[in-house]
Amino acid sequence: MAKKRATKAVRAKSAAAPAPAPGSGYQQVFKNVDDILHKDAGCTSELDYTEQSSWLLFLKYLDALEDSRAQEAKLTGKKYTHILESQYRWGTWAAPRKDDGTPDHQKRQTGPDLLEFVNTKLFPYLQGFKDRAASSNTIEYKIGEIFDEIRNRISSGYNLRDVIDELDKLTFKSQKQKHELSDLYEVKIKNMGNAGRNGGEYYTPRPLIRAIIDVVDPKIGETIYDGACGSAGFLCEAFEHLSAKSNLTTSDLKTLQEKTFFGREKKSLAYVIAVMNMILHGIDAPNILHFNTLAQNIDEIQEKDRYTLVTANPPFGGQERSEVQRNFPIKSSETAYLFLQHFIKILKVKGRAGVVIKNTFLSNTDNASIELRKHLLTSCNLHTILDLPSGTFPGAGVRTVVLFFEKGTATKKVWYYQLNPGRNFGKKNPLNDADLAEFLNLQRTKTDSANSWTIDVSDLNEDTWDLTVRNPNAEGPAELGSPAEIVAELESLDRESADLVAKLRGVLA
């Protein structure tokens, strides 16, 4: 009876909250929040909209999580100790309510009073969790780290009140609601990725991620790592893939929560969004570190640091400093080359990987490219290369490939697949799951077709280890890139040439 009464109480509290109907209601809340932030002087782009709604969403979610844990403790006769002190809980400062569940306007702060509380009391209190937490693998530590990395950019306390009132309409009571919110959040991340930035910086097309996860095929008990996790798209999709398996035990679910997904992210905003994204997908305390992966000397990586799987779309085209390059045996200013070395090193023997990289990696003739191709082919089984058409990453301006490899044995044969969807990709005509269906079907058996073929590594030129995509079944001349792609490639070559000239000057000096 006690359990039934408690369950009814939870339902009553949920019913009292002004929740919109699933579907268009949640979408309208997100739209309303963006419209409010668009009018605020402190928020100037989609990047700001996502950042500001993220920290507020996090606190709203945390309040729901604490309510749920308190009710569970009550059902079992245990005492629950809240993470946040009473005055800093969502239900106290953001959305106070009367006993009947209706808003308590007497206790509801707004305008300058609300802004002062958030900036001078709430944020400093939340930042302090980083020092007070027992370990980094706790939700307390994540609270401290999130609020240590961002600040409130909403300049009007009245706009802040309006945003809070909109977000308070969202509920996290059911898996269906969480799933819908995570889908909407993904849309925000996608929009942010295209807001005047490299589209691949924050957002990798989810159909491509799902295909990569399908190929590497994670199992319960294996560890999955992304050292450049961005918005944590790979980790979220891997969680969806594994949690959808049937007959999962309580132990399996605990393993998925605590011991399966690991990530690192250098940029503050992306880190905050990654944590929020994983939370919305169902991971309460994500194992994501705010850390520059390339700052770690790969010679210091030990067996205990290694993972079973790596899935990633590392940033490319960056210019890393010489002190960072010293952490790697193959020196390069190209960030993607450094990440690839890191991924190979951090994989366990027989570990599997799916990594996105510029297609010029397959054919560049500079020493770093040649050495890295040789290292990959001789230390790993590079069994599959997926060649992606232009427009797969809207706004990125370069073509990419996905390298699928297993660590521990040298490559003997490489199976190529050239994605040929029969249409041009773009923001309004993006990659979809159906586009990759043939690839996934043929990849299982490495079957040759009009779009796929196999090469023998023994036939490669060992002076260059050139892996250029050359479809022997293609008719007519090779596809030329778009003007934007050609310009991007020329700029990339100019940077590489400038880097080589600088090194030569250093030697001659």
C-alpha positions in Angstrom: 0.0 0.0 0.0 2.8 2.4 0.9 4.4 1.8 -2.5 1.0 2.5 -4.3 0.5 5.7 -2.2 4.0 7.0 -3.1 3.5 6.2 -6.7 0.2 8.2 -6.7 2.0 11.1 -5.0 4.6 11.1 -7.8 1.9 11.1 -10.4 0.0 13.9 -8.7 3.1 16.0 -8.5 3.9 15.4 -12.2 0.3 16.2 -13.1 0.5 19.5 -11.2 3.5 20.7 -13.4 2.4 22.7 -16.5 3.7 20.1 -19.0 2.9 20.4 -22.6 1.6 17.5 -24.6 4.4 15.3 -26.1 5.3 16.1 -29.7 4.8 19.6 -30.9 4.5 21.0 -27.3 8.1 20.2 -26.4 9.3 21.6 -29.8 7.4 24.8 -29.1 9.1 25.2 -25.8 12.5 25.0 -27.4 11.4 27.5 -30.1 10.0 29.9 -27.5 13.3 29.8 -25.5 15.3 30.6 -28.6 13.0 33.5 -29.4 13.4 34.9 -25.9 17.2 34.6 -26.1 17.3 36.1 -29.5 15.9 39.3 -27.9 18.5 39.3 -25.1 21.6 41.5 -25.5 23.9 38.9 -24.0 23.1 36.2 -26.5 24.1 36.7 -30.1 24.0 33.3 -31.9 22.7 29.8 -31.9 25.9 28.9 -29.9 24.7 31.1 -27.1 21.1 29.8 -27.2 22.3 26.3 -26.9 24.8 27.0 -24.1 22.3 29.0 -22.0 19.4 26.6 -22.4 21.9 23.8 -21.6 22.8 24.9 -18.1 19.2 25.6 -17.2 18.1 22.3 -18.6 20.8 20.6 -16.6 19.4 22.1 -13.3 15.8 21.3 -14.3 16.9 17.7 -15.0 18.9 17.5 -11.7 15.8 18.6 -9.8 13.8 15.8 -11.5 16.5 13.3 -10.8 16.6 14.2 -7.1 12.8 14.0 -6.8 13.0 10.5 -8.4 15.7 9.4 -6.0 13.9 10.8 -3.0 10.7 8.9 -3.9 12.7 5.7 -4.5 14.3 6.1 -1.0 10.9 6.7 0.5 9.5 3.5 -1.0 12.3 1.5 0.5 12.2 3.3 3.9 15.6 4.9 3.4 16.6 8.5 3.9 17.7 10.5 0.9 20.3 13.3 1.2 19.8 15.9 -1.6 22.9 16.9 -3.6 21.8 20.6 -3.6 20.9 22.6 -0.6 17.3 23.6 -0.4 17.7 27.3 -1.5 19.6 26.2 -4.7 17.1 23.6 -6.0 15.1 24.4 -9.1 11.8 24.1 -7.1 13.0 26.8 -4.7 14.6 29.6 -6.8 13.4 28.9 -10.3 9.9 27.5 -10.0 8.6 27.6 -6.5 5.2 26.0 -6.0 2.4 26.0 -3.4 1.3 22.7 -1.8 -1.3 22.2 -4.5 1.3 22.4 -7.3 0.4 25.8 -8.6 3.1 28.5 -9.1 3.9 30.5 -6.0 4.2 34.0 -7.4 5.1 35.5 -4.0 8.3 33.5 -3.9 9.1 33.8 -7.6 12.1 36.1 -8.3 12.4 38.0 -11.5 14.2 41.0 -13.0 17.4 42.3 -11.3 16.7 40.2 -8.1 16.7 37.0 -10.1 19.8 38.0 -12.1 21.7 38.9 -8.9 20.9 35.6 -7.3 22.0 33.6 -10.3 25.2 35.5 -10.8 26.4 36.1 -7.3 25.0 33.1 -5.3 23.8 30.2 -7.5 26.8 30.0 -9.9 29.5 30.3 -7.1 27.7 27.7 -5.1 27.5 25.2 -8.0 31.1 25.9 -9.0 32.2 24.9 -5.5 31.1 21.3 -6.1 34.3 20.7 -8.1 36.4 21.0 -5.0 33.9 19.3 -2.7 33.2 16.2 -4.8 34.6 12.9 -3.6 35.9 12.0 -7.1 35.6 13.1 -10.7 33.3 10.1 -11.5 30.3 11.6 -9.7 27.5 13.8 -10.6 28.6 16.3 -7.9 31.9 16.8 -9.8 30.1 17.2 -13.1 28.0 20.0 -11.5 31.1 21.8 -10.4 32.9 21.4 -13.7 30.0 22.5 -15.8 29.4 25.7 -13.8 33.2 26.3 -13.7 33.3 26.4 -17.5 30.3 28.5 -18.4 28.7 31.7 -17.2 25.2 33.1 -17.4 25.0 35.2 -20.6 21.4 36.2 -20.2 21.7 39.9 -19.4 18.0 40.6 -18.6 16.5 39.1 -15.5 13.1 39.4 -17.1 14.3 37.3 -20.1 15.8 34.8 -17.7 12.5 34.5 -15.9 10.7 33.9 -19.2 13.2 31.2 -20.2 12.9 29.5 -16.9 9.1 29.5 -17.1 9.3 27.9 -20.6 11.8 25.2 -19.5 9.8 24.4 -16.4 7.1 23.0 -18.8 9.4 20.2 -19.7 9.2 16.9 -17.7 11.7 14.0 -17.5 9.4 11.5 -15.8 9.3 8.8 -18.5 11.8 7.3 -21.0 9.5 8.5 -23.8 9.8 12.1 -22.6 13.6 11.8 -22.1 13.9 10.4 -25.6 11.9 13.2 -27.2 13.9 15.8 -25.3 17.2 14.2 -26.4 16.0 14.3 -30.0 15.1 18.0 -29.8 18.4 18.7 -28.1 20.2 17.0 -31.0 18.4 19.4 -33.4 19.7 22.3 -31.3 23.2 20.9 -31.6 22.9 20.4 -35.3 21.7 24.0 -35.7 24.6 25.2 -33.5 27.1 23.2 -35.6 25.9 25.2 -38.7 25.9 28.6 -37.0 28.8 30.2 -38.7 31.2 27.4 -37.7 32.6 24.2 -39.3 29.6 21.9 -39.4 31.7 19.0 -38.3 33.0 20.8 -35.2 29.9 20.0 -33.1 27.8 17.8 -35.2 28.5 14.6 -37.1 25.5 13.3 -39.1 23.8 10.8 -36.9 23.1 8.3 -39.8 26.9 8.2 -40.3 27.5 7.7 -36.5 25.0 4.9 -36.4 26.7 3.2 -39.4 30.1 3.4 -37.7 28.6 2.0 -34.4 27.0 -0.8 -36.4 30.4 -1.8 -38.0 32.4 -1.7 -34.8 29.5 -3.5 -33.0 30.0 -2.8 -29.3 29.2 -5.5 -26.7 28.1 -5.2 -23.1 31.3 -5.1 -21.0 33.5 -3.4 -23.6 34.7 0.2 -23.2 34.0 2.8 -25.8 36.1 6.0 -26.1 36.1 9.2 -28.0 39.0 11.5 -27.3 37.5 14.4 -29.3 33.9 13.9 -28.3 32.4 17.2 -29.2 28.7 16.9 -28.4 29.1 13.2 -27.5 27.2 12.0 -30.5 29.2 8.8 -30.9 28.8 7.9 -27.2 25.1 8.7 -27.2 24.5 6.5 -30.2 26.6 3.7 -28.8 24.5 3.9 -25.6 21.3 3.7 -27.7 22.7 0.7 -29.6 23.6 -1.2 -26.5 20.6 -0.3 -24.3 18.3 -1.5 -27.1 19.6 -5.1 -26.6 17.1 -7.5 -25.1 17.4 -9.3 -21.8 19.7 -6.7 -20.2 20.3 -7.5 -16.5 20.5 -5.0 -13.6 24.3 -5.6 -13.7 24.4 -4.8 -17.5 22.5 -1.6 -16.9 24.9 -0.6 -14.1 27.8 -1.4 -16.4 26.3 0.9 -19.2 25.9 3.7 -16.7 29.3 3.6 -15.1 31.9 1.6 -17.0 31.2 1.7 -20.7 31.4 5.2 -22.2 34.4 7.5 -21.9 35.2 10.8 -23.6 37.4 13.9 -23.6 36.7 17.3 -24.9 38.9 20.4 -25.1 36.4 23.2 -25.6 34.3 24.4 -22.8 31.0 24.8 -24.6 31.3 21.5 -26.3 32.1 19.8 -23.0 29.0 21.2 -21.3 26.8 20.2 -24.3 28.3 16.7 -24.3 27.5 16.2 -20.6 24.0 17.5 -21.1 23.5 15.4 -24.2 24.5 12.2 -22.5 22.3 13.0 -19.5 19.3 13.5 -21.7 20.1 10.1 -23.3 20.1 8.4 -19.9 23.6 8.5 -18.5 23.4 10.2 -15.1 27.1 10.9 -14.5 28.9 10.9 -17.9 32.6 9.9 -17.8 33.6 12.9 -19.9 36.7 14.9 -19.0 37.3 18.5 -19.9 40.8 17.9 -21.2 43.0 18.5 -24.3 43.7 14.9 -25.4 46.7 16.0 -27.5 48.4 17.4 -24.4 49.0 13.8 -23.2 52.3 12.2 -24.3 51.2 8.9 -25.9 54.2 7.1 -24.5 52.7 7.5 -21.1 49.5 5.5 -22.0 49.6 2.2 -20.1 47.5 -0.9 -20.5 45.1 0.2 -17.8 44.3 3.3 -19.8 43.3 1.5 -22.9 39.8 0.9 -24.4 38.1 -1.8 -26.4 36.6 0.6 -29.0 37.3 4.0 -30.4 34.7 5.9 -32.4 35.5 9.5 -33.3 35.4 12.4 -35.8 38.5 14.4 -34.6 39.0 18.0 -35.6 41.2 18.5 -38.7 43.0 21.4 -40.2 44.3 22.8 -36.9 47.8 24.0 -36.3 49.1 22.4 -33.2 52.1 24.0 -31.4 55.5 22.3 -31.5 55.4 21.4 -27.8 52.1 19.4 -28.4 53.7 17.7 -31.4 56.5 16.5 -29.2 53.9 14.2 -27.5 53.8 12.1 -30.7 56.5 10.0 -32.6 55.2 11.2 -36.0 55.3 15.0 -35.9 52.6 17.0 -37.7 50.7 20.3 -37.2 47.6 18.5 -38.5 45.4 17.7 -35.5 43.7 14.7 -37.1 47.1 13.0 -37.6 47.9 13.4 -33.9 44.5 12.1 -32.9 44.9 9.1 -35.1 48.2 8.2 -33.4 46.6 8.7 -30.0 43.7 6.4 -31.0 45.9 3.6 -32.2 48.0 3.8 -29.0 45.0 3.9 -26.6 43.3 0.9 -28.2 43.6 -2.5 -26.6 45.1 -5.3 -28.7 42.2 -6.6 -30.9 40.4 -3.3 -30.1 38.3 -1.9 -32.9 37.9 1.6 -34.3 35.9 3.7 -36.7 37.5 7.2 -37.3 36.6 10.0 -39.7 39.4 11.7 -41.4 40.0 13.9 -44.5 40.4 11.8 -47.6 43.7 13.6 -48.4 45.2 11.5 -45.6 45.1 8.5 -48.1 47.3 10.2 -50.7 49.3 13.1 -49.2 53.0 12.8 -50.0 54.5 14.6 -47.0 56.6 12.6 -44.6 54.0 12.6 -41.8 51.2 11.3 -44.0 53.4 8.5 -45.4 54.8 7.5 -42.0 51.3 7.5 -40.5 49.8 5.4 -43.3 52.7 2.9 -42.8 52.2 2.8 -39.0 48.4 2.2 -39.4 48.9 -0.5 -42.0 51.6 -2.4 -40.1 50.2 -2.1 -36.6 46.5 -2.5 -37.4 44.2 -4.4 -39.7 42.7 -1.5 -41.8 39.9 -3.7 -43.1 37.5 -1.1 -44.4 37.6 2.4 -45.9 34.3 4.2 -46.4 34.6 7.0 -49.0 32.1 9.8 -48.4 30.8 12.2 -51.0 31.0 16.0 -50.8 28.3 17.6 -48.7 28.2 14.8 -46.1 29.3 17.4 -43.6 27.4 20.5 -44.7 29.6 23.5 -44.6 32.8 21.6 -43.9 34.2 22.1 -47.4 36.3 19.0 -47.6 35.7 15.3 -48.4 36.2 12.7 -45.8 36.7 8.9 -45.4 36.0 6.6 -42.4 38.8 4.3 -41.4 37.8 1.0 -39.8 40.6 -0.9 -38.2 41.5 -3.5 -35.6 44.7 -3.2 -33.6 47.3 -5.9 -33.3 47.8 -7.5 -36.8 49.1 -6.0 -40.0 46.8 -5.2 -42.9 46.7 -7.7 -45.7 43.6 -6.5 -47.7 41.6 -3.3 -47.6 37.9 -3.3 -48.7 36.7 0.1 -50.0 33.2 1.3 -50.4 32.4 4.5 -52.3 29.1 6.0 -51.2 27.2 7.0 -54.3 23.7 8.1 -53.2 22.7 9.4 -56.7 22.1 12.9 -55.4 23.9 15.9 -54.0 24.1 16.2 -50.2 23.5 19.5 -48.4 21.8 21.1 -45.4 18.4 20.7 -47.0 19.2 17.2 -48.4 21.3 15.5 -45.8 22.7 12.0 -45.4 20.1 9.5 -44.2 20.2 5.9 -42.9 18.9 4.5 -46.2 22.0 5.9 -48.0 24.2 3.7 -45.9 22.1 0.5 -46.1 24.1 -1.0 -49.0 27.4 -0.2 -47.3 26.4 -2.0 -44.1 25.0 -5.0 -46.0 28.1 -5.5 -48.1 30.6 -4.6 -45.4 29.7 -7.7 -43.3 31.1 -10.0 -46.0 33.4 -7.4 -47.7 31.6 -8.1 -51.0 32.8 -6.4 -54.2 30.2 -4.5 -56.2 29.9 -1.5 -58.5 30.6 0.7 -55.5 33.0 -1.6 -53.6 36.3 -3.3 -54.3 39.3 -4.9 -52.5 43.0 -4.1 -52.7 46.0 -6.2 -51.6 48.4 -4.3 -49.4 51.3 -6.3 -51.0 50.6 -4.4 -54.2 51.1 -1.0 -52.6 54.1 1.2 -53.2 56.1 0.9 -49.9 57.8 4.3 -50.6 54.4 6.1 -50.3 51.9 3.6 -48.9 49.4 5.4 -51.1 45.8 4.4 -50.3 44.0 6.7 -52.8 40.4 5.8 -53.5 40.3 4.5 -57.1 37.1 2.7 -57.9 38.0 0.2 -60.7 34.3 -0.2 -61.5 33.7 3.5 -62.0 32.8 4.8 -65.4 34.2 8.1 -66.7 36.6 10.5 -65.1 37.0 10.8 -61.4 34.6 13.1 -59.6 35.8 16.6 -59.1 35.1 18.4 -55.8 32.9 21.5 -55.6 34.6 24.9 -55.8 34.4 25.2 -52.0 36.1 21.9 -51.6 38.8 22.7 -54.1 39.5 26.0 -52.3 39.6 24.3 -48.9 42.0 21.7 -50.3 44.3 24.4 -51.7 44.2 26.2 -48.4 45.1 23.0 -46.6 48.0 22.4 -49.0 49.2 26.0 -48.5 49.3 25.5 -44.8 51.2 22.3 -45.2 53.7 24.0 -47.5 54.1 26.9 -45.1 54.8 24.4 -42.3 57.4 22.7 -44.4 59.1 26.0 -45.3 59.2 27.0 -41.7 60.8 23.8 -40.7 63.4 24.1 -43.5 64.2 27.7 -42.4 64.7 26.4 -38.9 67.2 23.7 -40.2 69.1 26.2 -42.4 69.2 28.7 -39.6 
